[in-house]
Amino acid sequence: MLSEKITNDIKTAMKAKDEAQVSALRLLQSALKNKRIEVQHDLSDDEVIKVVQTLVKQYKDGVEDFKKGN
């Protein structure tokens, strides 16, 4: 499952001391945990993808707002 791959990727990034990747993956893992609590069941791969898409959209919107504000 994708959530297991994310957990493994966090471990790999920690071993490689890639703080940016660890931070991003932990943020994703946190969002997935919140969604899991909300729906009260383990997330399917499709649900994980929807959470990722939501986060990507939020950050793109944030970058656009930042650019607009100079």
MMTF fields as JSON, N, C-alpha, C and O atoms, coordinates in Angstrom:
{
  "mmtfVersion": "1.0.0",
  "mmtfProducer": "UNKNOWN",
  "numBonds": 279,
  "numAtoms": 280,
  "numGroups": 70,
  "numChains": 1,
  "numModels": 1,
  "chainsPerModel": [1],
  "groupsPerChain": [70],
  "chainIdList": ["A"],
  "bondAtomList": [4, 2, 8, 6, 12, 10, 16, 14, 20, 18, 24, 22, 28, 26, 32, 30, 36, 34, 40, 38, 44, 42, 48, 46, 52, 50, 56, 54, 60, 58, 64, 62, 68, 66, 72, 70, 76, 74, 80, 78, 84, 82, 88, 86, 92, 90, 96, 94, 100, 98, 104, 102, 108, 106, 112, 110, 116, 114, 120, 118, 124, 122, 128, 126, 132, 130, 136, 134, 140, 138, 144, 142, 148, 146, 152, 150, 156, 154, 160, 158, 164, 162, 168, 166, 172, 170, 176, 174, 180, 178, 184, 182, 188, 186, 192, 190, 196, 194, 200, 198, 204, 202, 208, 206, 212, 210, 216, 214, 220, 218, 224, 222, 228, 226, 232, 230, 236, 234, 240, 238, 244, 242, 248, 246, 252, 250, 256, 254, 260, 258, 264, 262, 268, 266, 272, 270, 276, 274],
  "bondOrderList": [1, 1, 1, 1, 1, 1, 1, 1, 1, 1, 1, 1, 1, 1, 1, 1, 1, 1, 1, 1, 1, 1, 1, 1, 1, 1, 1, 1, 1, 1, 1, 1, 1, 1, 1, 1, 1, 1, 1, 1, 1, 1, 1, 1, 1, 1, 1, 1, 1, 1, 1, 1, 1, 1, 1, 1, 1, 1, 1, 1, 1, 1, 1, 1, 1, 1, 1, 1, 1],
  "groupList": [{"groupName": "MET", "atomNameList": ["N", "CA", "C", "O"], "elementList": ["N", "C", "C", "O"], "formalChargeList": [0, 0, 0, 0], "bondAtomList": [1, 0, 2, 1, 3, 2], "bondOrderList": [1, 1, 2], "singleLetterCode": "M", "chemCompType": "L-PEPTIDE LINKING"}, {"groupName": "LEU", "atomNameList": ["N", "CA", "C", "O"], "elementList": ["N", "C", "C", "O"], "formalChargeList": [0, 0, 0, 0], "bondAtomList": [1, 0, 2, 1, 3, 2], "bondOrderList": [1, 1, 2], "singleLetterCode": "L", "chemCompType": "L-PEPTIDE LINKING"}, {"groupName": "SER", "atomNameList": ["N", "CA", "C", "O"], "elementList": ["N", "C", "C", "O"], "formalChargeList": [0, 0, 0, 0], "bondAtomList": [1, 0, 2, 1, 3, 2], "bondOrderList": [1, 1, 2], "singleLetterCode": "S", "chemCompType": "L-PEPTIDE LINKING"}, {"groupName": "GLU", "atomNameList": ["N", "CA", "C", "O"], "elementList": ["N", "C", "C", "O"], "formalChargeList": [0, 0, 0, 0], "bondAtomList": [1, 0, 2, 1, 3, 2], "bondOrderList": [1, 1, 2], "singleLetterCode": "E", "chemCompType": "L-PEPTIDE LINKING"}, {"groupName": "LYS", "atomNameList": ["N", "CA", "C", "O"], "elementList": ["N", "C", "C", "O"], "formalChargeList": [0, 0, 0, 0], "bondAtomList": [1, 0, 2, 1, 3, 2], "bondOrderList": [1, 1, 2], "singleLetterCode": "K", "chemCompType": "L-PEPTIDE LINKING"}, {"groupName": "ILE", "atomNameList": ["N", "CA", "C", "O"], "elementList": ["N", "C", "C", "O"], "formalChargeList": [0, 0, 0, 0], "bondAtomList": [1, 0, 2, 1, 3, 2], "bondOrderList": [1, 1, 2], "singleLetterCode": "I", "chemCompType": "L-PEPTIDE LINKING"}, {"groupName": "THR", "atomNameList": ["N", "CA", "C", "O"], "elementList": ["N", "C", "C", "O"], "formalChargeList": [0, 0, 0, 0], "bondAtomList": [1, 0, 2, 1, 3, 2], "bondOrderList": [1, 1, 2], "singleLetterCode": "T", "chemCompType": "L-PEPTIDE LINKING"}, {"groupName": "ASN", "atomNameList": ["N", "CA", "C", "O"], "elementList": ["N", "C", "C", "O"], "formalChargeList": [0, 0, 0, 0], "bondAtomList": [1, 0, 2, 1, 3, 2], "bondOrderList": [1, 1, 2], "singleLetterCode": "N", "chemCompType": "L-PEPTIDE LINKING"}, {"groupName": "ASP", "atomNameList": ["N", "CA", "C", "O"], "elementList": ["N", "C", "C", "O"], "formalChargeList": [0, 0, 0, 0], "bondAtomList": [1, 0, 2, 1, 3, 2], "bondOrderList": [1, 1, 2], "singleLetterCode": "D", "chemCompType": "L-PEPTIDE LINKING"}, {"groupName": "ALA", "atomNameList": ["N", "CA", "C", "O"], "elementList": ["N", "C", "C", "O"], "formalChargeList": [0, 0, 0, 0], "bondAtomList": [1, 0, 2, 1, 3, 2], "bondOrderList": [1, 1, 2], "singleLetterCode": "A", "chemCompType": "L-PEPTIDE LINKING"}, {"groupName": "GLN", "atomNameList": ["N", "CA", "C", "O"], "elementList": ["N", "C", "C", "O"], "formalChargeList": [0, 0, 0, 0], "bondAtomList": [1, 0, 2, 1, 3, 2], "bondOrderList": [1, 1, 2], "singleLetterCode": "Q", "chemCompType": "L-PEPTIDE LINKING"}, {"groupName": "VAL", "atomNameList": ["N", "CA", "C", "O"], "elementList": ["N", "C", "C", "O"], "formalChargeList": [0, 0, 0, 0], "bondAtomList": [1, 0, 2, 1, 3, 2], "bondOrderList": [1, 1, 2], "singleLetterCode": "V", "chemCompType": "L-PEPTIDE LINKING"}, {"groupName": "ARG", "atomNameList": ["N", "CA", "C", "O"], "elementList": ["N", "C", "C", "O"], "formalChargeList": [0, 0, 0, 0], "bondAtomList": [1, 0, 2, 1, 3, 2], "bondOrderList": [1, 1, 2], "singleLetterCode": "R", "chemCompType": "L-PEPTIDE LINKING"}, {"groupName": "HIS", "atomNameList": ["N", "CA", "C", "O"], "elementList": ["N", "C", "C", "O"], "formalChargeList": [0, 0, 0, 0], "bondAtomList": [1, 0, 2, 1, 3, 2], "bondOrderList": [1, 1, 2], "singleLetterCode": "H", "chemCompType": "L-PEPTIDE LINKING"}, {"groupName": "TYR", "atomNameList": ["N", "CA", "C", "O"], "elementList": ["N", "C", "C", "O"], "formalChargeList": [0, 0, 0, 0], "bondAtomList": [1, 0, 2, 1, 3, 2], "bondOrderList": [1, 1, 2], "singleLetterCode": "Y", "chemCompType": "L-PEPTIDE LINKING"}, {"groupName": "GLY", "atomNameList": ["N", "CA", "C", "O"], "elementList": ["N", "C", "C", "O"], "formalChargeList": [0, 0, 0, 0], "bondAtomList": [1, 0, 2, 1, 3, 2], "bondOrderList": [1, 1, 2], "singleLetterCode": "G", "chemCompType": "PEPTIDE LINKING"}, {"groupName": "PHE", "atomNameList": ["N", "CA", "C", "O"], "elementList": ["N", "C", "C", "O"], "formalChargeList": [0, 0, 0, 0], "bondAtomList": [1, 0, 2, 1, 3, 2], "bondOrderList": [1, 1, 2], "singleLetterCode": "F", "chemCompType": "L-PEPTIDE LINKING"}],
  "groupTypeList": [0, 1, 2, 3, 4, 5, 6, 7, 8, 5, 4, 6, 9, 0, 4, 9, 4, 8, 3, 9, 10, 11, 2, 9, 1, 12, 1, 1, 10, 2, 9, 1, 4, 7, 4, 12, 5, 3, 11, 10, 13, 8, 1, 2, 8, 8, 3, 11, 5, 4, 11, 11, 10, 6, 1, 11, 4, 10, 14, 4, 8, 15, 11, 3, 8, 16, 4, 4, 15, 7],
  "groupIdList": [1, 2, 3, 4, 5, 6, 7, 8, 9, 10, 11, 12, 13, 14, 15, 16, 17, 18, 19, 20, 21, 22, 23, 24, 25, 26, 27, 28, 29, 30, 31, 32, 33, 34, 35, 36, 37, 38, 39, 40, 41, 42, 43, 44, 45, 46, 47, 48, 49, 50, 51, 52, 53, 54, 55, 56, 57, 58, 59, 60, 61, 62, 63, 64, 65, 66, 67, 68, 69, 70],
  "secStructList": [7, 2, 2, 2, 2, 2, 2, 2, 2, 2, 2, 2, 2, 2, 2, 6, 6, 7, 2, 2, 2, 2, 2, 2, 2, 2, 2, 2, 2, 2, 2, 2, 2, 2, 2, 2, 2, 2, 2, 6, 1, 7, 7, 7, 2, 2, 2, 2, 2, 2, 2, 2, 2, 2, 2, 2, 2, 2, 2, 2, 2, 2, 2, 2, 2, 2, 2, 2, 6, 7],
  "xCoordList": [0.824, 0.0, 0.868, 2.033, 0.282, 1.035, 1.437, 2.525, 0.574, 0.912, 2.13, 2.93, 2.272, 3.45, 4.695, 5.767, 4.553, 5.691, 6.145, 7.342, 5.2, 5.539, 6.335, 7.323, 5.904, 6.625, 8.043, 8.989, 8.196, 9.525, 10.38, 11.587, 9.75, 10.482, 10.97, 12.049, 10.189, 10.62, 11.875, 12.83, 11.869, 13.036, 14.262, 15.358, 14.075, 15.186, 15.728, 16.941, 14.837, 15.254, 15.963, 16.908, 15.513, 16.167, 17.585, 18.508, 17.759, 19.093, 20.009, 21.209, 19.423, 20.202, 20.382, 21.073, 19.754, 19.821, 19.293, 19.822, 18.239, 17.584, 16.415, 15.283, 16.703, 15.715, 14.494, 13.379, 14.694, 13.568, 12.591, 11.377, 13.125, 12.268, 11.58, 10.399, 12.301, 11.71, 10.561, 9.491, 10.779, 9.752, 8.506, 7.387, 8.692, 7.561, 6.796, 5.565, 7.523, 6.864, 6.144, 5.086, 6.706, 6.024, 4.744, 3.736, 4.785, 3.591, 2.514, 1.345, 2.913, 1.982, 1.447, 0.248, 2.316, 1.904, 0.905, -0.048, 1.117, 0.204, -1.167, -2.193, -1.189, -2.454, -3.193, -4.417, -2.445, -3.066, -3.649, -4.725, -2.931, -3.428, -4.715, -5.666, -4.737, -5.942, -7.13, -8.25, -6.88, -7.941, -8.419, -9.616, -7.476, -7.818, -8.711, -9.655, -8.419, -9.236, -10.625, -11.636, -10.658, -11.919, -12.857, -14.047, -12.316, -13.166, -13.276, -14.121, -12.448, -12.448, -12.26, -12.914, -11.367, -10.928, -9.602, -9.234, -8.89, -7.63, -7.909, -8.919, -7.008, -7.201, -6.779, -5.758, -7.574, -7.196, -6.185, -5.982, -5.561, -4.591, -5.26, -4.655, -6.507, -7.228, -7.443, -7.311, -7.77, -7.966, -6.655, -6.636, -5.562, -4.246, -3.909, -3.409, -4.18, -3.902, -4.723, -4.222, -5.976, -6.82, -6.259, -6.291, -5.746, -5.143, -3.905, -3.698, -3.091, -1.886, -2.288, -1.687, -3.294, -3.745, -4.242, -3.991, -4.939, -5.429, -4.267, -4.291, -3.243, -2.079, -1.347, -0.93, -1.191, -0.507, -1.267, -0.66, -2.593, -3.407, -3.269, -3.157, -3.279, -3.135, -1.808, -1.759, -0.74, 0.573, 0.733, 1.387, 0.149, 0.199, -0.545, -0.072, -1.721, -2.485, -1.695, -1.713, -1.009, -0.206, 0.934, 1.223, 1.575, 2.672, 2.129, 2.75, 0.967, 0.372, 0.02, 0.267, -0.551, -0.896, 0.355, 0.35, 1.412, 2.668, 3.229, 3.72, 3.149, 3.651, 2.82, 3.359, 1.505, 0.637, 0.935, 0.832, 1.302, 1.589, 2.984, 3.319, 3.796, 5.184, 5.942, 7.132],
  "yCoordList": [-1.188, 0.0, 1.25, 1.224, 2.32, 3.565, 4.115, 4.672, 3.965, 4.499, 3.784, 4.399, 2.491, 1.757, 2.235, 2.348, 2.517, 3.02, 4.38, 4.665, 5.207, 6.523, 6.357, 7.057, 5.432, 5.165, 4.689, 5.123, 3.804, 3.318, 4.426, 4.484, 5.306, 6.431, 7.389, 7.968, 7.56, 8.402, 7.818, 8.541, 6.519, 5.854, 6.016, 6.291, 5.843, 5.974, 7.405, 7.615, 8.372, 9.783, 10.145, 10.934, 9.574, 9.844, 9.292, 9.94, 8.106, 7.506, 8.328, 8.44, 8.904, 9.715, 11.148, 11.948, 11.468, 12.804, 13.885, 14.995, 13.536, 14.47, 15.113, 14.634, 16.205, 16.831, 17.367, 17.309, 17.887, 18.425, 17.313, 17.475, 16.196, 15.071, 14.489, 14.147, 14.375, 13.866, 14.771, 14.29, 16.064, 17.02, 16.898, 16.868, 16.829, 16.729, 15.42, 15.409, 14.329, 13.04, 12.956, 12.334, 13.571, 13.588, 14.408, 14.048, 15.502, 16.313, 15.483, 15.517, 14.751, 13.879, 12.792, 12.512, 12.19, 11.135, 11.668, 10.976, 12.871, 13.497, 13.73, 13.477, 14.205, 14.429, 13.109, 13.05, 12.059, 10.744, 10.23, 9.631, 10.468, 10.036, 10.779, 10.182, 12.077, 12.865, 12.365, 12.277, 12.043, 11.518, 10.161, 9.876, 9.321, 7.998, 8.133, 7.361, 9.093, 9.339, 9.839, 9.455, 10.691, 11.254, 10.179, 10.169, 9.272, 8.256, 6.981, 6.132, 6.839, 5.725, 4.361, 3.386, 4.303, 3.025, 3.255, 4.39, 2.164, 2.297, 2.837, 2.502, 3.669, 4.312, 3.396, 2.713, 3.394, 2.671, 3.525, 4.694, 2.948, 3.695, 4.894, 5.96, 4.718, 5.832, 6.977, 8.143, 6.662, 7.693, 8.397, 9.609, 7.644, 8.239, 9.216, 10.313, 8.816, 9.679, 10.961, 12.037, 10.857, 12.053, 13.006, 14.223, 12.46, 13.304, 14.009, 15.197, 13.282, 13.87, 14.982, 16.056, 14.729, 15.743, 16.994, 18.113, 16.807, 17.936, 18.764, 19.993, 18.082, 18.804, 19.56, 20.701, 18.935, 19.588, 20.843, 21.891, 20.744, 21.897, 23.015, 24.185, 22.658, 23.664, 24.399, 25.623, 23.662, 24.3, 25.118, 26.161, 24.665, 25.467, 26.775, 27.837, 26.697, 27.913, 28.835, 30.053, 28.269, 29.068, 29.779, 30.941, 29.088, 29.697, 30.837, 31.896, 30.619, 31.672, 32.889, 34.022, 32.666, 33.769, 34.513, 35.739, 33.779, 34.406, 35.277, 36.38, 34.767, 35.543, 36.802, 37.856, 36.689, 37.845, 38.924, 40.117, 38.5, 39.443, 40.042, 40.932, 39.565, 40.007, 39.763, 40.069],
  "zCoordList": [0.0, 0.0, 0.0, 0.397, -0.445, -0.543, 0.821, 0.967, 1.817, 3.141, 3.727, 4.432, 3.44, 3.901, 3.171, 3.767, 1.882, 1.101, 1.628, 1.668, 2.025, 2.573, 3.864, 4.082, 4.717, 5.963, 5.672, 6.329, 4.699, 4.333, 3.73, 3.962, 2.954, 2.368, 3.449, 3.321, 4.508, 5.628, 6.262, 6.543, 6.483, 7.084, 6.203, 6.693, 4.901, 3.961, 3.96, 3.963, 3.956, 3.947, 5.249, 5.242, 6.363, 7.643, 7.638, 8.132, 7.084, 7.015, 6.115, 6.366, 5.055, 4.124, 4.624, 3.994, 5.766, 6.357, 5.412, 5.357, 4.672, 3.761, 4.503, 4.433, 5.214, 6.099, 5.351, 5.868, 4.144, 3.379, 3.022, 3.148, 2.579, 2.212, 3.445, 3.392, 4.539, 5.784, 6.21, 6.584, 6.152, 6.553, 5.675, 6.188, 4.377, 3.454, 3.658, 3.655, 3.832, 4.018, 5.361, 5.46, 6.383, 7.682, 7.611, 8.217, 6.875, 6.676, 5.975, 6.36, 4.962, 4.243, 5.162, 5.165, 5.926, 6.846, 7.875, 8.233, 8.34, 9.29, 8.657, 9.289, 7.423, 6.718, 6.517, 6.633, 6.218, 6.043, 7.353, 7.372, 8.444, 9.753, 10.105, 10.611, 9.837, 10.106, 9.282, 9.785, 8.026, 7.157, 7.659, 7.647, 8.103, 8.626, 9.862, 10.031, 10.711, 11.896, 11.475, 12.062, 10.46, 9.987, 9.435, 9.747, 8.611, 7.972, 8.801, 8.516, 9.805, 10.75, 10.095, 10.467, 9.123, 8.548, 7.833, 7.533, 7.564, 6.841, 5.446, 4.826, 4.968, 3.679, 2.532, 2.61, 1.48, 0.269, -0.492, -0.162, -1.497, -2.296, -2.977, -3.096, -3.422, -4.061, -3.078, -3.45, -1.844, -0.826, -0.504, -0.285, -0.475, -0.231, -1.358, -1.108, -2.579, -3.73, -3.655, -3.982, -3.23, -3.097, -2.046, -2.231, -0.943, 0.094, -0.469, -0.219, -1.221, -1.825, -2.791, -2.79, -3.607, -4.563, -3.841, -4.289, -2.735, -1.945, -1.407, -1.472, -0.871, -0.337, -1.44, -1.24, -2.594, -3.711, -4.123, -4.346, -4.227, -4.598, -3.565, -3.929, -2.28, -1.229, -1.351, -1.223, -1.596, -1.678, -2.948, -2.93, -4.049, -5.277, -5.07, -5.475, -4.434, -4.148, -3.228, -3.405, -2.257, -1.343, -2.056, -1.769, -2.977, -3.749, -4.61, -4.707, -5.234, -6.057, -5.206, -5.618, -4.028, -3.135, -2.691, -2.587, -2.433, -2.019, -3.146, -2.905, -4.373, -5.517, -5.738, -6.076, -5.548, -5.703, -4.667, -4.952, -3.478, -2.416, -2.492, -1.711, -3.42, -3.567, -2.305, -2.23]
}
